[in-house]
Amino acid sequence: MVDRIDKLINGLSDFDRELPQRVLDCVRENESVIVDMNAEEQLYEHGQNRLGVDISDYQPYTRRTVEIKKIKGQPYDRVTLRDTGEFEASFFIRYDSDSWQIQAADEKTDKLVRKYGAEILGLNDENMNEIIGEYLRPYLLGLLRHIANGENL
């Protein structure tokens, strides 16, 4: 019994020490979902930045842009930051030792960030809560179940 308790304590200690890396592992496994939430849900479908603020509050489309959007059959009632799709296609996650951040590699990125703010990149609270609830929590609970069952991580 003492051996099992020691193994449990050691497993929980390892879990605690490795937690930042485990979170990043989960983010890596779900990178496409996370990037899609930023590009599709927030920007395209809702026209919102990571703060939940409508991008058009910063700078709405000009009349000329609205006309171009109408001709292309694209939404013009909100700022989507999508014209060709190249900007969103360039989204990726940059990882540091204990953090991550959505970035974009498109040549228009700096211009769009200056115009609409750095907040266009990143998840809003609703999407972050979904990532935590649907992906991160089950992933971490699974690891804890392994520890509780006396298995190594």
C-alpha positions as semicolon CSV with decimal commas, in nm:
position;residue;x (nm);y (nm);z (nm)
1;M;0,000;0,000;0,000
2;V;0,284;0,240;0,087
3;D;0,445;0,169;-0,252
4;R;0,122;0,256;-0,430
5;I;0,089;0,582;-0,235
6;D;0,453;0,668;-0,308
7;K;0,395;0,598;-0,677
8;L;0,085;0,819;-0,672
9;I;0,274;1,101;-0,500
10;N;0,560;1,071;-0,748
11;G;0,318;1,063;-1,040
12;L;0,140;1,377;-0,919
13;S;0,473;1,548;-0,863
14;D;0,578;1,461;-1,219
15;F;0,241;1,582;-1,348
16;D;0,283;1,914;-1,167
17;R;0,636;1,961;-1,297
18;E;0,538;1,870;-1,654
19;L;0,206;2,059;-1,661
20;P;0,320;2,354;-1,877
21;Q;0,466;2,116;-2,135
22;R;0,155;1,896;-2,126
23;V;-0,065;2,199;-2,192
24;L;0,154;2,291;-2,491
25;D;0,133;1,930;-2,614
26;C;-0,246;1,954;-2,610
27;V;-0,237;2,288;-2,793
28;R;-0,007;2,135;-3,057
29;E;-0,246;1,843;-3,103
30;N;-0,533;2,087;-3,158
31;E;-0,352;2,365;-3,340
32;S;-0,573;2,349;-3,649
33;V;-0,888;2,381;-3,435
34;I;-0,743;2,678;-3,246
35;V;-0,630;2,858;-3,560
36;D;-0,966;2,792;-3,725
37;M;-1,150;2,938;-3,424
38;N;-0,954;3,260;-3,465
39;A;-0,980;3,283;-3,844
40;E;-1,326;3,140;-3,913
41;E;-1,538;3,194;-3,604
42;Q;-1,404;3,517;-3,465
43;L;-1,285;3,708;-3,769
44;Y;-1,495;3,580;-4,057
45;E;-1,824;3,477;-3,896
46;H;-1,842;3,743;-3,625
47;G;-1,595;4,014;-3,728
48;Q;-1,455;4,024;-3,374
49;N;-1,110;4,035;-3,220
50;R;-0,987;3,835;-2,921
51;L;-1,140;4,092;-2,684
52;G;-1,484;4,024;-2,833
53;V;-1,495;4,373;-2,984
54;D;-1,627;4,421;-3,337
55;I;-1,332;4,500;-3,561
56;S;-1,545;4,760;-3,738
57;D;-1,547;4,957;-3,411
58;Y;-1,179;5,030;-3,477
59;Q;-1,215;5,105;-3,844
60;P;-1,515;5,009;-4,056
61;Y;-1,491;4,919;-4,424
62;T;-1,485;5,215;-4,659
63;R;-1,770;5,258;-4,908
64;R;-1,537;5,138;-5,184
65;T;-1,450;4,821;-4,990
66;V;-1,820;4,755;-4,924
67;E;-1,889;4,777;-5,298
68;I;-1,600;4,540;-5,376
69;K;-1,727;4,295;-5,111
70;K;-2,075;4,307;-5,261
71;I;-1,939;4,232;-5,609
72;K;-1,735;3,941;-5,471
73;G;-2,035;3,809;-5,277
74;Q;-1,848;3,847;-4,948
75;P;-1,992;3,974;-4,618
76;Y;-1,979;4,352;-4,590
77;D;-2,184;4,403;-4,274
78;R;-1,875;4,335;-4,061
79;V;-1,499;4,358;-4,104
80;T;-1,382;4,001;-4,171
81;L;-1,023;4,071;-4,277
82;R;-1,077;3,823;-4,559
83;D;-1,031;3,914;-4,919
84;T;-0,833;3,635;-5,080
85;G;-0,800;3,411;-4,773
86;E;-0,421;3,436;-4,773
87;F;-0,409;3,618;-4,440
88;E;-0,601;3,348;-4,250
89;A;-0,415;3,072;-4,435
90;S;-0,092;3,209;-4,290
91;F;-0,207;3,171;-3,926
92;F;0,010;2,951;-3,708
93;I;0,092;2,908;-3,342
94;R;0,431;3,015;-3,208
95;Y;0,540;2,818;-2,904
96;D;0,768;2,933;-2,627
97;S;0,886;2,715;-2,341
98;D;0,566;2,773;-2,142
99;S;0,331;2,972;-2,363
100;W;0,181;2,995;-2,710
101;Q;0,050;3,269;-2,934
102;I;-0,139;3,282;-3,263
103;Q;0,056;3,467;-3,530
104;A;0,030;3,522;-3,904
105;A;0,302;3,508;-4,168
106;D;0,121;3,688;-4,451
107;E;0,285;4,000;-4,591
108;K;-0,026;4,202;-4,494
109;T;-0,003;4,106;-4,127
110;D;0,188;4,413;-4,006
111;K;-0,043;4,646;-4,198
112;L;-0,357;4,478;-4,061
113;V;-0,222;4,477;-3,705
114;R;-0,141;4,849;-3,731
115;K;-0,486;4,923;-3,871
116;Y;-0,701;4,694;-3,652
117;G;-0,479;4,617;-3,352
118;A;-0,281;4,314;-3,237
119;E;-0,603;4,181;-3,082
120;I;-0,710;4,041;-3,421
121;L;-0,480;3,746;-3,344
122;G;-0,582;3,530;-3,049
123;L;-0,888;3,361;-2,906
124;N;-1,170;3,542;-2,731
125;D;-1,289;3,421;-2,391
126;E;-1,568;3,208;-2,538
127;N;-1,334;3,020;-2,770
128;M;-1,062;2,989;-2,506
129;N;-1,318;2,840;-2,267
130;E;-1,421;2,595;-2,539
131;I;-1,060;2,488;-2,594
132;I;-1,017;2,441;-2,220
133;G;-1,345;2,253;-2,174
134;E;-1,347;2,041;-2,488
135;Y;-0,978;1,969;-2,536
136;L;-0,748;2,064;-2,249
137;R;-0,957;1,945;-1,952
138;P;-1,025;1,596;-2,098
139;Y;-0,659;1,565;-2,198
140;L;-0,532;1,651;-1,850
141;L;-0,796;1,436;-1,677
142;G;-0,684;1,145;-1,892
143;L;-0,328;1,194;-1,772
144;L;-0,449;1,207;-1,410
145;R;-0,643;0,883;-1,463
146;H;-0,320;0,716;-1,575
147;I;-0,150;0,835;-1,257
148;A;-0,443;0,718;-1,040
149;N;-0,420;0,376;-1,206
150;G;-0,052;0,354;-1,117
151;E;0,062;0,403;-1,478
152;N;0,353;0,619;-1,586
153;L;0,287;0,928;-1,795
